[in-house]
Amino acid sequence: MAQHKLELPQGTLDILILKALALGPLHGWAVSERLNQISADALRVGQGSLYPSLHRLERRGLVKAEWGATENNRRARYYELTRAGHKQLKTETEAWSRLTAVVGQVLESA
């Protein structure tokens, strides 16, 4: 069975990036790859969406970035969750769980 590309609801990418970074610091391309891997290839996050989201999260103080070297010895910015980022991830994860439970309940009852 072929998998179809999923369209993310507005605002969902930020929480997915926070979750990917909860496992440890990553450079941008590695964040995209981690989301792709965890989703079994269902989520393909392009650079045009990924980097604006990372920069937005950085401006909000939810992630911090430092320059480092990749496995291939290339310079890259590594992103890491801040304390505020961990707190935001917890809050948004709980809200997402409540929302999906309610939507599921409505869809099953109809």
N, CA, C and O atoms as a GROMACS GRO file, in nm:
protein
  440
    1MET      N    1   0.085  -0.118   0.000
    1MET     CA    2   0.000   0.000   0.000
    1MET      C    3   0.089   0.124   0.000
    1MET      O    4   0.178   0.137   0.085
    2ALA      N    5   0.067   0.213  -0.091
    2ALA     CA    6   0.149   0.334  -0.102
    2ALA      C    7   0.108   0.434   0.006
    2ALA      O    8  -0.010   0.451   0.035
    3GLN      N    9   0.209   0.499   0.063
    3GLN     CA   10   0.181   0.601   0.162
    3GLN      C   11   0.164   0.735   0.091
    3GLN      O   12   0.234   0.765  -0.005
    4HIS      N   13   0.069   0.814   0.139
    4HIS     CA   14   0.045   0.945   0.083
    4HIS      C   15   0.111   1.049   0.172
    4HIS      O   16   0.121   1.032   0.293
    5LYS      N   17   0.154   1.157   0.110
    5LYS     CA   18   0.211   1.267   0.184
    5LYS      C   19   0.102   1.330   0.270
    5LYS      O   20  -0.009   1.356   0.222
    6LEU      N   21   0.133   1.354   0.396
    6LEU     CA   22   0.037   1.415   0.487
    6LEU      C   23   0.057   1.565   0.491
    6LEU      O   24   0.170   1.614   0.494
    7GLU      N   25  -0.052   1.638   0.491
    7GLU     CA   26  -0.047   1.782   0.508
    7GLU      C   27  -0.063   1.813   0.656
    7GLU      O   28  -0.159   1.768   0.719
    8LEU      N   29   0.029   1.888   0.711
    8LEU     CA   30   0.023   1.922   0.853
    8LEU      C   31  -0.072   2.039   0.876
    8LEU      O   32  -0.068   2.138   0.803
    9PRO      N   33  -0.157   2.028   0.978
    9PRO     CA   34  -0.239   2.144   1.014
    9PRO      C   35  -0.149   2.260   1.056
    9PRO      O   36  -0.040   2.238   1.110
   10GLN      N   37  -0.193   2.382   1.032
   10GLN     CA   38  -0.115   2.501   1.067
   10GLN      C   39  -0.072   2.496   1.213
   10GLN      O   40  -0.152   2.465   1.302
   11GLY      N   41   0.054   2.526   1.238
   11GLY     CA   42   0.107   2.530   1.374
   11GLY      C   43   0.160   2.397   1.425
   11GLY      O   44   0.221   2.392   1.532
   12THR      N   45   0.139   2.290   1.351
   12THR     CA   46   0.180   2.157   1.397
   12THR      C   47   0.330   2.136   1.385
   12THR      O   48   0.388   2.064   1.466
   13LEU      N   49   0.392   2.196   1.286
   13LEU     CA   50   0.535   2.175   1.265
   13LEU      C   51   0.617   2.216   1.386
   13LEU      O   52   0.714   2.148   1.421
   14ASP      N   53   0.580   2.325   1.451
   14ASP     CA   54   0.657   2.370   1.567
   14ASP      C   55   0.661   2.264   1.677
   14ASP      O   56   0.768   2.237   1.733
   15ILE      N   57   0.549   2.204   1.708
   15ILE     CA   58   0.547   2.103   1.813
   15ILE      C   59   0.627   1.979   1.772
   15ILE      O   60   0.692   1.916   1.856
   16LEU      N   61   0.623   1.945   1.644
   16LEU     CA   62   0.700   1.830   1.597
   16LEU      C   63   0.851   1.857   1.606
   16LEU      O   64   0.928   1.768   1.640
   17ILE      N   65   0.891   1.978   1.575
   17ILE     CA   66   1.032   2.015   1.588
   17ILE      C   67   1.074   2.011   1.735
   17ILE      O   68   1.181   1.960   1.768
   18LEU      N   69   0.990   2.066   1.823
   18LEU     CA   70   1.022   2.061   1.966
   18LEU      C   71   1.039   1.917   2.012
   18LEU      O   72   1.131   1.886   2.088
   19LYS      N   73   0.952   1.829   1.966
   19LYS     CA   74   0.961   1.688   2.005
   19LYS      C   75   1.090   1.625   1.953
   19LYS      O   76   1.157   1.551   2.025
   20ALA      N   77   1.125   1.654   1.829
   20ALA     CA   78   1.249   1.600   1.773
   20ALA      C   79   1.370   1.647   1.853
   20ALA      O   80   1.463   1.570   1.876
   21LEU      N   81   1.368   1.773   1.895
   21LEU     CA   82   1.480   1.827   1.970
   21LEU      C   83   1.481   1.784   2.116
   21LEU      O   84   1.582   1.799   2.185
   22ALA      N   85   1.369   1.732   2.165
   22ALA     CA   86   1.364   1.685   2.304
   22ALA      C   87   1.459   1.567   2.325
   22ALA      O   88   1.501   1.540   2.438
   23LEU      N   89   1.493   1.499   2.218
   23LEU     CA   90   1.582   1.384   2.227
   23LEU      C   91   1.729   1.425   2.226
   23LEU      O   92   1.817   1.342   2.248
   24GLY      N   93   1.757   1.553   2.200
   24GLY     CA   94   1.894   1.603   2.199
   24GLY      C   95   1.916   1.703   2.088
   24GLY      O   96   1.834   1.712   1.996
   25PRO      N   97   2.025   1.778   2.094
   25PRO     CA   98   2.054   1.881   1.994
   25PRO      C   99   2.073   1.820   1.855
   25PRO      O  100   2.129   1.711   1.839
   26LEU      N  101   2.025   1.893   1.754
   26LEU     CA  102   2.036   1.850   1.614
   26LEU      C  103   2.056   1.970   1.526
   26LEU      O  104   2.013   2.081   1.560
   27HIS      N  105   2.122   1.951   1.412
   27HIS     CA  106   2.126   2.056   1.312
   27HIS      C  107   1.999   2.042   1.228
   27HIS      O  108   1.930   1.940   1.234
   28GLY      N  109   1.968   2.146   1.150
   28GLY     CA  110   1.840   2.153   1.079
   28GLY      C  111   1.810   2.032   0.994
   28GLY      O  112   1.701   1.975   1.005
   29TRP      N  113   1.903   1.990   0.911
   29TRP     CA  114   1.878   1.876   0.823
   29TRP      C  115   1.849   1.751   0.906
   29TRP      O  116   1.764   1.669   0.868
   30ALA      N  117   1.917   1.735   1.020
   30ALA     CA  118   1.895   1.618   1.106
   30ALA      C  119   1.756   1.622   1.170
   30ALA      O  120   1.696   1.517   1.194
   31VAL      N  121   1.704   1.742   1.198
   31VAL     CA  122   1.567   1.754   1.251
   31VAL      C  123   1.470   1.700   1.147
   31VAL      O  124   1.382   1.620   1.179
   32SER      N  125   1.487   1.742   1.022
   32SER     CA  126   1.402   1.696   0.914
   32SER      C  127   1.410   1.544   0.898
   32SER      O  128   1.308   1.477   0.883
   33GLU      N  129   1.530   1.491   0.902
   33GLU     CA  130   1.550   1.347   0.889
   33GLU      C  131   1.488   1.270   1.005
   33GLU      O  132   1.430   1.164   0.985
   34ARG      N  133   1.501   1.323   1.127
   34ARG     CA  134   1.442   1.256   1.244
   34ARG      C  135   1.291   1.250   1.231
   34ARG      O  136   1.231   1.146   1.259
   35LEU      N  137   1.228   1.359   1.188
   35LEU     CA  138   1.082   1.360   1.171
   35LEU      C  139   1.042   1.261   1.062
   35LEU      O  140   0.941   1.191   1.075
   36ASN      N  141   1.118   1.256   0.956
   36ASN     CA  142   1.091   1.163   0.848
   36ASN      C  143   1.103   1.019   0.899
   36ASN      O  144   1.018   0.935   0.870
   37GLN      N  145   1.207   0.992   0.975
   37GLN     CA  146   1.230   0.857   1.027
   37GLN      C  147   1.121   0.815   1.126
   37GLN      O  148   1.066   0.706   1.116
   38ILE      N  149   1.091   0.902   1.221
   38ILE     CA  150   0.990   0.869   1.323
   38ILE      C  151   0.853   0.847   1.260
   38ILE      O  152   0.776   0.762   1.306
   39SER      N  153   0.823   0.923   1.154
   39SER     CA  154   0.692   0.912   1.090
   39SER      C  155   0.687   0.804   0.982
   39SER      O  156   0.589   0.794   0.909
   40ALA      N  157   0.791   0.724   0.972
   40ALA     CA  158   0.799   0.618   0.870
   40ALA      C  159   0.778   0.676   0.730
   40ALA      O  160   0.701   0.623   0.650
   41ASP      N  161   0.847   0.785   0.702
   41ASP     CA  162   0.845   0.852   0.572
   41ASP      C  163   0.714   0.924   0.540
   41ASP      O  164   0.696   0.968   0.426
   42ALA      N  165   0.623   0.937   0.635
   42ALA     CA  166   0.496   1.004   0.607
   42ALA      C  167   0.511   1.156   0.611
   42ALA      O  168   0.433   1.228   0.548
   43LEU      N  169   0.611   1.206   0.684
   43LEU     CA  170   0.632   1.350   0.694
   43LEU      C  171   0.762   1.388   0.626
   43LEU      O  172   0.869   1.343   0.664
   44ARG      N  173   0.751   1.470   0.526
   44ARG     CA  174   0.869   1.526   0.457
   44ARG      C  175   0.865   1.676   0.481
   44ARG      O  176   0.780   1.747   0.426
   45VAL      N  177   0.957   1.725   0.562
   45VAL     CA  178   0.960   1.867   0.594
   45VAL      C  179   1.069   1.932   0.511
   45VAL      O  180   1.187   1.901   0.525
   46GLY      N  181   1.029   2.022   0.424
   46GLY     CA  182   1.124   2.091   0.337
   46GLY      C  183   1.193   2.206   0.408
   46GLY      O  184   1.145   2.255   0.510
   47GLN      N  185   1.305   2.249   0.352
   47GLN     CA  186   1.382   2.359   0.409
   47GLN      C  187   1.300   2.487   0.417
   47GLN      O  188   1.316   2.567   0.509
   48GLY      N  189   1.211   2.507   0.320
   48GLY     CA  190   1.130   2.628   0.317
   48GLY      C  191   1.032   2.638   0.432
   48GLY      O  192   0.984   2.747   0.464
   49SER      N  193   1.002   2.527   0.495
   49SER     CA  194   0.916   2.526   0.615
   49SER      C  195   0.998   2.510   0.741
   49SER      O  196   0.970   2.573   0.844
   50LEU      N  197   1.100   2.425   0.734
   50LEU     CA  198   1.179   2.391   0.853
   50LEU      C  199   1.252   2.510   0.912
   50LEU      O  200   1.238   2.540   1.030
   51TYR      N  201   1.331   2.579   0.830
   51TYR     CA  202   1.416   2.685   0.885
   51TYR      C  203   1.338   2.805   0.936
   51TYR      O  204   1.374   2.861   1.039
   52PRO      N  205   1.232   2.849   0.867
   52PRO     CA  206   1.152   2.956   0.928
   52PRO      C  207   1.093   2.914   1.064
   52PRO      O  208   1.085   2.996   1.155
   53SER      N  209   1.052   2.789   1.076
   53SER     CA  210   0.998   2.741   1.203
   53SER      C  211   1.107   2.738   1.311
   53SER      O  212   1.083   2.781   1.424
   54LEU      N  213   1.225   2.689   1.277
   54LEU     CA  214   1.336   2.688   1.373
   54LEU      C  215   1.370   2.831   1.419
   54LEU      O  216   1.393   2.854   1.537
   55HIS      N  217   1.374   2.925   1.324
   55HIS     CA  218   1.406   3.063   1.359
   55HIS      C  219   1.296   3.125   1.445
   55HIS      O  220   1.325   3.201   1.538
   56ARG      N  221   1.172   3.092   1.415
   56ARG     CA  222   1.059   3.141   1.496
   56ARG      C  223   1.068   3.086   1.639
   56ARG      O  224   1.048   3.160   1.735
   57LEU      N  225   1.100   2.958   1.652
   57LEU     CA  226   1.114   2.897   1.784
   57LEU      C  227   1.231   2.959   1.860
   57LEU      O  228   1.225   2.975   1.982
   58GLU      N  229   1.336   2.992   1.788
   58GLU     CA  230   1.452   3.056   1.852
   58GLU      C  231   1.416   3.197   1.901
   58GLU      O  232   1.451   3.235   2.012
   59ARG      N  233   1.345   3.274   1.818
   59ARG     CA  234   1.302   3.408   1.858
   59ARG      C  235   1.212   3.404   1.981
   59ARG      O  236   1.216   3.494   2.065
   60ARG      N  237   1.131   3.299   1.991
   60ARG     CA  238   1.040   3.284   2.105
   60ARG      C  239   1.111   3.231   2.229
   60ARG      O  240   1.050   3.221   2.336
   61GLY      N  241   1.240   3.197   2.217
   61GLY     CA  242   1.316   3.148   2.331
   61GLY      C  243   1.291   3.002   2.363
   61GLY      O  244   1.324   2.956   2.473
   62LEU      N  245   1.232   2.927   2.269
   62LEU     CA  246   1.202   2.786   2.294
   62LEU      C  247   1.316   2.695   2.253
   62LEU      O  248   1.327   2.582   2.302
   63VAL      N  249   1.400   2.743   2.163
   63VAL     CA  250   1.522   2.671   2.125
   63VAL      C  251   1.638   2.770   2.124
   63VAL      O  252   1.618   2.891   2.108
   64LYS      N  253   1.758   2.717   2.142
   64LYS     CA  254   1.878   2.799   2.126
   64LYS      C  255   1.964   2.730   2.022
   64LYS      O  256   1.955   2.608   2.003
   65ALA      N  257   2.049   2.808   1.957
   65ALA     CA  258   2.131   2.753   1.849
   65ALA      C  259   2.277   2.790   1.870
   65ALA      O  260   2.309   2.900   1.916
   66GLU      N  261   2.364   2.696   1.837
   66GLU     CA  262   2.508   2.719   1.842
   66GLU      C  263   2.571   2.655   1.719
   66GLU      O  264   2.524   2.553   1.669
   67TRP      N  265   2.678   2.717   1.672
   67TRP     CA  266   2.750   2.661   1.559
   67TRP      C  267   2.832   2.542   1.605
   67TRP      O  268   2.891   2.543   1.713
   68GLY      N  269   2.835   2.440   1.520
   68GLY     CA  270   2.915   2.321   1.548
   68GLY      C  271   2.950   2.252   1.418
   68GLY      O  272   2.919   2.302   1.309
   69ALA      N  273   3.014   2.137   1.430
   69ALA     CA  274   3.053   2.060   1.312
   69ALA      C  275   2.967   1.935   1.302
   69ALA      O  276   2.939   1.869   1.402
   70THR      N  277   2.924   1.904   1.180
   70THR     CA  278   2.845   1.784   1.155
   70THR      C  279   2.936   1.662   1.152
   70THR      O  280   3.057   1.673   1.167
   71GLU      N  281   2.875   1.545   1.132
   71GLU     CA  282   2.950   1.421   1.121
   71GLU      C  283   3.046   1.427   1.003
   71GLU      O  284   3.150   1.360   1.003
   72ASN      N  285   3.012   1.507   0.901
   72ASN     CA  286   3.096   1.523   0.781
   72ASN      C  287   3.192   1.641   0.793
   72ASN      O  288   3.254   1.683   0.695
   73ASN      N  289   3.205   1.693   0.915
   73ASN     CA  290   3.295   1.804   0.945
   73ASN      C  291   3.256   1.933   0.871
   73ASN      O  292   3.342   2.011   0.831
   74ARG      N  293   3.126   1.953   0.855
   74ARG     CA  294   3.074   2.077   0.796
   74ARG      C  295   3.018   2.163   0.908
   74ARG      O  296   2.969   2.112   1.009
   75ARG      N  297   3.026   2.294   0.889
   75ARG     CA  298   2.969   2.387   0.987
   75ARG      C  299   2.817   2.387   0.977
   75ARG      O  300   2.761   2.395   0.868
   76ALA      N  301   2.752   2.378   1.092
   76ALA     CA  302   2.606   2.380   1.093
   76ALA      C  303   2.560   2.437   1.227
   76ALA      O  304   2.630   2.430   1.327
   77ARG      N  305   2.440   2.491   1.225
   77ARG     CA  306   2.381   2.538   1.351
   77ARG      C  307   2.309   2.422   1.417
   77ARG      O  308   2.225   2.356   1.355
   78TYR      N  309   2.342   2.397   1.542
   78TYR     CA  310   2.276   2.293   1.620
   78TYR      C  311   2.173   2.358   1.709
   78TYR      O  312   2.201   2.455   1.780
   79TYR      N  313   2.052   2.304   1.705
   79TYR     CA  314   1.940   2.358   1.781
   79TYR      C  315   1.914   2.268   1.902
   79TYR      O  316   1.925   2.146   1.894
   80GLU      N  317   1.879   2.332   2.013
   80GLU     CA  318   1.856   2.259   2.138
   80GLU      C  319   1.740   2.323   2.211
   80GLU      O  320   1.723   2.445   2.207
   81LEU      N  321   1.659   2.242   2.277
   81LEU     CA  322   1.547   2.296   2.355
   81LEU      C  323   1.598   2.373   2.476
   81LEU      O  324   1.695   2.333   2.541
   82THR      N  325   1.533   2.483   2.504
   82THR     CA  326   1.559   2.556   2.628
   82THR      C  327   1.462   2.502   2.735
   82THR      O  328   1.377   2.419   2.706
   83ARG      N  329   1.477   2.551   2.855
   83ARG     CA  330   1.383   2.514   2.961
   83ARG      C  331   1.241   2.552   2.921
   83ARG      O  332   1.146   2.476   2.942
   84ALA      N  333   1.227   2.672   2.863
   84ALA     CA  334   1.094   2.716   2.816
   84ALA      C  335   1.044   2.626   2.705
   84ALA      O  336   0.924   2.601   2.695
   85GLY      N  337   1.134   2.576   2.621
   85GLY     CA  338   1.095   2.485   2.513
   85GLY      C  339   1.042   2.353   2.566
   85GLY      O  340   0.944   2.300   2.514
   86HIS      N  341   1.107   2.300   2.669
   86HIS     CA  342   1.059   2.176   2.732
   86HIS      C  343   0.918   2.197   2.790
   86HIS      O  344   0.830   2.112   2.776
   87LYS      N  345   0.900   2.311   2.855
   87LYS     CA  346   0.770   2.341   2.916
   87LYS      C  347   0.662   2.357   2.808
   87LYS      O  348   0.551   2.306   2.823
   88GLN      N  349   0.697   2.427   2.699
   88GLN     CA  350   0.602   2.447   2.589
   88GLN      C  351   0.566   2.314   2.524
   88GLN      O  352   0.450   2.291   2.489
   89LEU      N  353   0.665   2.227   2.506
   89LEU     CA  354   0.639   2.096   2.447
   89LEU      C  355   0.540   2.018   2.533
   89LEU      O  356   0.447   1.956   2.480
   90LYS      N  357   0.559   2.020   2.662
   90LYS     CA  358   0.468   1.949   2.753
   90LYS      C  359   0.326   2.006   2.742
   90LYS      O  360   0.230   1.931   2.730
   91THR      N  361   0.315   2.137   2.744
   91THR     CA  362   0.184   2.203   2.735
   91THR      C  363   0.115   2.172   2.603
   91THR      O  364  -0.004   2.137   2.601
   92GLU      N  365   0.188   2.183   2.492
   92GLU     CA  366   0.128   2.159   2.361
   92GLU      C  367   0.095   2.012   2.339
   92GLU      O  368  -0.003   1.980   2.272
   93THR      N  369   0.176   1.922   2.395
   93THR     CA  370   0.149   1.779   2.383
   93THR      C  371   0.019   1.743   2.455
   93THR      O  372  -0.062   1.666   2.404
   94GLU      N  373   0.001   1.799   2.574
   94GLU     CA  374  -0.123   1.775   2.649
   94GLU      C  375  -0.244   1.831   2.574
   94GLU      O  376  -0.348   1.766   2.568
   95ALA      N  377  -0.230   1.951   2.519
   95ALA     CA  378  -0.341   2.013   2.444
   95ALA      C  379  -0.372   1.932   2.319
   95ALA      O  380  -0.489   1.912   2.286
   96TRP      N  381  -0.268   1.884   2.250
   96TRP     CA  382  -0.287   1.804   2.129
   96TRP      C  383  -0.360   1.674   2.163
   96TRP      O  384  -0.450   1.633   2.090
   97SER      N  385  -0.323   1.610   2.273
   97SER     CA  386  -0.388   1.486   2.314
   97SER      C  387  -0.536   1.507   2.344
   97SER      O  388  -0.621   1.426   2.306
   98ARG      N  389  -0.566   1.617   2.413
   98ARG     CA  390  -0.707   1.648   2.442
   98ARG      C  391  -0.784   1.673   2.313
   98ARG      O  392  -0.895   1.622   2.295
   99LEU      N  393  -0.726   1.751   2.224
   99LEU     CA  394  -0.793   1.784   2.098
   99LEU      C  395  -0.819   1.660   2.014
   99LEU      O  396  -0.930   1.641   1.965
  100THR      N  397  -0.718   1.574   1.997
  100THR     CA  398  -0.738   1.455   1.914
  100THR      C  399  -0.838   1.359   1.977
  100THR      O  400  -0.912   1.290   1.905
  101ALA      N  401  -0.842   1.353   2.109
  101ALA     CA  402  -0.941   1.266   2.175
  101ALA      C  403  -1.082   1.317   2.148
  101ALA      O  404  -1.171   1.238   2.120
  102VAL      N  405  -1.102   1.448   2.157
  102VAL     CA  406  -1.235   1.505   2.134
  102VAL      C  407  -1.276   1.490   1.987
  102VAL      O  408  -1.390   1.453   1.958
  103VAL      N  409  -1.184   1.518   1.896
  103VAL     CA  410  -1.215   1.502   1.753
  103VAL      C  411  -1.248   1.356   1.723
  103VAL      O  412  -1.343   1.327   1.651
  104GLY      N  413  -1.170   1.264   1.779
  104GLY     CA  414  -1.198   1.121   1.760
  104GLY      C  415  -1.334   1.082   1.813
  104GLY      O  416  -1.406   1.005   1.750
  105GLN      N  417  -1.368   1.136   1.928
  105GLN     CA  418  -1.499   1.107   1.988
  105GLN      C  419  -1.612   1.156   1.898
  105GLN      O  420  -1.710   1.084   1.878
  106VAL      N  421  -1.599   1.276   1.844
  106VAL     CA  422  -1.702   1.330   1.756
  106VAL      C  423  -1.713   1.247   1.628
  106VAL      O  424  -1.823   1.215   1.584
  107LEU      N  425  -1.599   1.212   1.570
  107LEU     CA  426  -1.602   1.136   1.446
  107LEU      C  427  -1.660   0.995   1.464
  107LEU      O  428  -1.727   0.943   1.375
  108GLU      N  429  -1.634   0.935   1.578
  108GLU     CA  430  -1.686   0.801   1.604
  108GLU      C  431  -1.835   0.802   1.635
  108GLU      O  432  -1.904   0.702   1.612
  109SER      N  433  -1.887   0.914   1.686
  109SER     CA  434  -2.028   0.918   1.723
  109SER      C  435  -2.119   0.955   1.606
  109SER      O  436  -2.239   0.931   1.611
  110ALA      N  437  -2.063   1.011   1.505
  110ALA     CA  438  -2.146   1.062   1.395
  110ALA      C  439  -2.196   0.951   1.305
  110ALA      O  440  -2.266   0.978   1.208
   0.00000   0.00000   0.00000
